């Protein structure tokens, strides 16, 4: 058993501890989280507009996509497979090309020829201006000396002067004039009649 002196000491300790706990105010420290100094990457998803699907054609299993709405003015940047579903961004001014989502190329867009795809999900496809056509890295030049070595020189010859042909004289004939002539048969018959008449007269005189 504790004696009265020990109990008194514990009592004072308990009282001072209670007062200290009652008047104790904890110090609060404002801890601020460190703000990042660099740019925070954002997660971008695919567009939620129209969805197109490559037509299933056994003779054409892959379809080329181009950097712009033309197969002759822009280079091919990749291919898409038949049956593949792709988000669409817009259409060209002539309505023949469709801009699609194509990762791995600049701006993640490419152009596909419209007749090769069909619409699965219709959306409001705006008309998109075509990108600038790529410029050639170098312009080919033709060496004139090399050209002259393979092209033979052409000697210019003067054409003969024109000489007019002589005038053609066309023969002219007088028009036929009809003359009233006695028929030859009638003359012979008349002479025969006169001769016969003379013979008859001579015969009569002789008697």
Helices and strands as residue ranges (DSSP letters): H 4-23, E 51-54, E 62-66, E 76-81, E 85-91, E 97-101, G 106-108, E 109-113, G 114-116, E 117-121, E 126-127, H 144-150, H 184-206
